[in-house]
Every structure is written in structure tokens, then in C-alpha cells.
Amino acid sequence: MITAIVLIHTAADSIPETAQAIADIEGVSEVYSCAGDVDLVAILRVAGHEDLARIIPAKISKVPGVLNTDTHIAFRSFSRADTESAFEIGIDDN
């Protein structure tokens, strides 16, 4: 499974509609509106790189209100739960 983070610049007057249209695209798992340099952040989880090539330019970029995208592909996921569980390996509850 490939995870990609897509930073999206949108027209300011259409952020909610644009976000929902992007969220409705297959392969998009979450869309966040946010403060800062970008208007929306979309998280994509797909089987292959060709899916990203199909979804981002052909679907996300064509949603009305989308002005520009910047895609980042994740290599590895880290979380507190992952770190804590790693230290429990080999510990018996007995």
C-alpha cells in the first residue's frame, strides 16, 4: 500500500465544496482543511504508483476550485503505538 500526502491550493471561496469533491474520489482516505501555506491536505492510500498517476492529475487536479497540487510519497509510518509495541516484543504477561 502506498500512502501519499497531497498539498492542495484552492480558490478561497470554494474550499468546503472542493474538499468534499476530493474526499469522494476513490483512493482518497482523508481530506483536511488547514491553516498555513496550503488550503487542503489529502491523504491517499493506493495499491500502486500508477494509481497516483491516475488519481492526482486526472481527478484531483480537475476538481473545480483546485489551483495547484504538491505530492509527497510516504516511505514509512511512525506512531506512538508502533514505538510502544516494539518495546513489548518478547515480554510475557505471566
C-alpha positions as CSV (number, residue, x, y, z in Angstrom):
1,M,0.0,0.0,0.0
2,I,1.3,3.4,-1.0
3,T,0.5,6.5,1.1
4,A,0.7,9.9,-0.5
5,I,0.2,13.3,1.1
6,V,-1.2,15.8,-1.4
7,L,-1.0,19.5,-0.5
8,I,-3.7,21.4,-2.4
9,H,-4.1,25.1,-3.1
10,T,-7.7,26.1,-3.8
11,A,-9.9,29.0,-4.7
12,A,-10.7,30.6,-1.3
13,D,-14.4,30.8,-1.9
14,S,-14.8,27.1,-2.7
15,I,-12.8,25.3,0.0
16,P,-15.7,23.2,1.5
17,E,-17.1,22.1,-1.8
18,T,-13.6,21.4,-3.2
19,A,-12.7,19.4,-0.1
20,Q,-15.8,17.2,-0.3
21,A,-15.4,16.6,-4.0
22,I,-11.8,15.4,-3.4
23,A,-12.9,13.3,-0.4
24,D,-15.4,11.5,-2.7
25,I,-12.6,10.3,-5.1
26,E,-11.7,6.6,-4.7
27,G,-8.3,6.3,-3.2
28,V,-8.6,9.4,-1.1
29,S,-8.9,8.4,2.5
30,E,-9.0,11.8,4.2
31,V,-9.1,15.5,3.4
32,Y,-8.2,18.2,5.9
33,S,-8.8,21.9,5.6
34,C,-5.9,23.7,7.3
35,A,-4.2,27.0,8.1
36,G,-0.9,27.8,6.6
37,D,0.6,27.7,3.1
38,V,-1.9,25.3,1.7
39,D,-5.7,25.1,1.9
40,L,-6.3,21.3,1.9
41,V,-4.2,18.3,2.7
42,A,-5.4,15.0,1.2
43,I,-4.2,11.6,2.3
44,L,-4.2,8.9,-0.5
45,R,-3.8,5.2,0.1
46,V,-3.5,3.2,-3.1
47,A,-2.1,-0.1,-4.4
48,G,0.5,1.3,-6.8
49,H,2.2,4.3,-8.2
50,E,0.2,4.1,-11.4
51,D,-2.9,4.8,-9.2
52,L,-1.3,8.0,-8.0
53,A,-0.6,9.0,-11.6
54,R,-4.3,8.3,-12.4
55,I,-5.9,10.0,-9.4
56,I,-3.9,13.2,-8.9
57,P,-3.6,14.7,-12.4
58,A,-6.8,13.2,-13.8
59,K,-9.1,13.6,-10.9
60,I,-7.9,15.8,-8.1
61,S,-6.4,18.4,-10.3
62,K,-9.6,18.6,-12.4
63,V,-11.9,19.2,-9.4
64,P,-13.4,22.7,-9.7
65,G,-11.5,25.1,-7.3
66,V,-8.2,23.2,-7.3
67,L,-5.4,25.6,-8.4
68,N,-2.3,23.6,-7.7
69,T,-1.1,20.4,-6.0
70,D,2.2,19.2,-4.5
71,T,2.5,15.5,-3.8
72,H,4.7,13.8,-1.2
73,I,5.0,10.0,-1.1
74,A,5.5,8.4,2.4
75,F,8.2,5.8,2.9
76,R,7.4,4.7,6.4
77,S,4.8,5.5,9.1
78,F,5.7,6.2,12.7
79,S,3.4,6.5,15.6
80,R,3.5,6.3,19.4
81,A,1.6,3.0,19.3
82,D,4.2,1.5,17.0
83,T,7.1,2.6,19.2
84,E,5.4,1.3,22.4
85,S,4.5,-2.1,20.9
86,A,8.1,-2.6,19.7
87,F,9.3,-2.5,23.3
88,E,6.8,-5.1,24.3
89,I,8.1,-7.7,21.9
90,G,9.2,-10.9,23.8
91,I,7.6,-9.8,27.1
92,D,5.3,-12.4,28.6
93,D,2.2,-11.5,30.6
94,N,2.9,-14.4,33.0
